[in-house]
């Protein structure tokens, strides 16, 4: 029987939401104030779903509780605040013994005309390290990624929008080389999951510890492999590229819609092509698409992308752009993106849309779902 969130008091509402969110593998919780009530939503499998309209009174109690837990200032409502807290969940393991584990929650507030909006991101360590096979990467893509992570130097980029699984994929790759006599250091914002055997550092921009300054510090600690959470400016990009050209394997992310779009993105940042073209080894673009339940895997059926009950899980939809000397030369010459893509296709490049058509043909997902994430 569905839970009537609108009838719960503040503290019960938050506890119930936390438990349900963990059980259903929800990534984010949203509280958005409106004139008559507060819209409660969560993001499940990449889709933002409305749960209820809750009374302002209950929301005020939720706000007080969240601010107390995450050490935010109770009397500050007109500027954004960021914080975090943890809560515990109890569940039975494979041996039927009850286990307690902690879930980390990243809290962000935003002042709006109708009150403070709260967004809670749930970071579940149980879901932190997932193999490429469990993520759903096709075997040939997984194999190439395993080869790439064992390279001695160069730069590997993973691209896609927020929530597309970029960090999860990078964690998965790093976990395969832990203990292989390689010094692995990460620079993240924030550190989402702890990985034994890896040195993880978290940036602190208000105190001047940025991706660029942190990366320069990391280079003084004799790393073999470096993960930079995100390349967002010229200084970080150039430092990461220089590191990859001086004997380090560098992994990072960019916000682009496709793999090849990372090339013009770096150019638009002001990175000279003669520096990043020699360094690039591969660019992986990805999305997480919902998979059809077994009973829905039929020929010629049209599905409503909003019908969550149609789908039963998620899988990775990839696009792997592998660089060779010919393609690097085209980048150096600043050929148009369409020309580079055509040459890559001649060499075996498969676009995300092409993989999507293959997934549809194999009844893994629907054409509506592919359209939703690749339009």
C-alpha positions, 0 to 999 in steps of 0.5 A: 500500500503506497505511503501517504507522505502528506499525512506524516509529521515532520520527523516521521516524514524524513525517517520514512523517506530515508528508508524508502529511498535507500530501499528503492535506490533513489539518488536524490530527494527534492523539497520545493516550496509552492504557494499552497504546499511543498512539492515532494519528489525523488529521482529514481533511475534518472527520472524525477517523480512527484510523491506528494504535496506536503503541508508547510507545517510538516515541511518546517519541521523537516527543515529544522531536523535537516538543518540540525543534523547537517549543522546548517544555520537555522536562522539563515534562509536568504542565502544557499547553504551546504552540509551533510549528515548520516543515518543508519539503515538495518538490513539482513545480509545473505546469512540472515544476520542483521547488519547496520550501515551508514548512508551519507546525505549531502544537503543543499539549500536554495532561497526561493520566493516561496521559501527554502528549497532543499535537495538531499543527495543520498550516497549509499556505500553499498552501491559505490563499487559496481563492476562494469558488467554489473553496470551493464556495459557491453562486453567489448566496451568493458574489455577496452575499458579494462585495457585503458585503465592499465595504460601507464600514462595518458588521459581518459575522460568520461562525459555525460550530464549529472546523474549519468553514472560517470563517477560510478564508472570511474570508481569501478575502473579504479577498483580493478587496479587497486593493489597492483603496485600503483599509487592511486590518488583522487581529487573529488568534490565531494568524495562520494564513496571510500575505496580501500587502497586509494588515497582520496582527497576532497576539495575545499574551494572556500579555503582555496583548495581547488581542483587545480591547486589540489592537482598540483599538490598531488603531483608532489606525492609520486602518483601513478594514477590520478582521478580528478573529479571534474575538469571545469576550467583551463587551469585544471585542464592544462595541469591534468594534461601536463600530468598525463604527458609526464608519465601519469594516467589521469582520469576525469569527467566533462559535461558534454552530450557525446564523446567527440564533443569533448574535443570542441569543449576543451578547445572552448576552454582555451586548451591548445590542441597540440597539448591535449591531442597527444595526451588523449587515449579515450573518451567515454560518453554514457547514460543510464537507461532503464531496462524493461521488465521481462514481461514487457520485452515484446515486439512492436510495443510503444511504451510511455517513458513516464510509466515507471512500472514498465521498467525494472532496473538500469543499464549503461548506454555507452559511446567509446571514442578511442584515439589513434594517431590519425584522429589525433592529427585531425584534432591538431588540424582542428577538423570539424567534429562531423569530419572527425566522427566520420573518420572514427566510424570508419575505424569502428566507432559506435555512437550512443544512438547506435548502441541504443538501437541495438539495445532496443533490438535485443529488448533490453530497453524501449525506443522511447527510453533511448529517445529520452536520454539521447535526444 
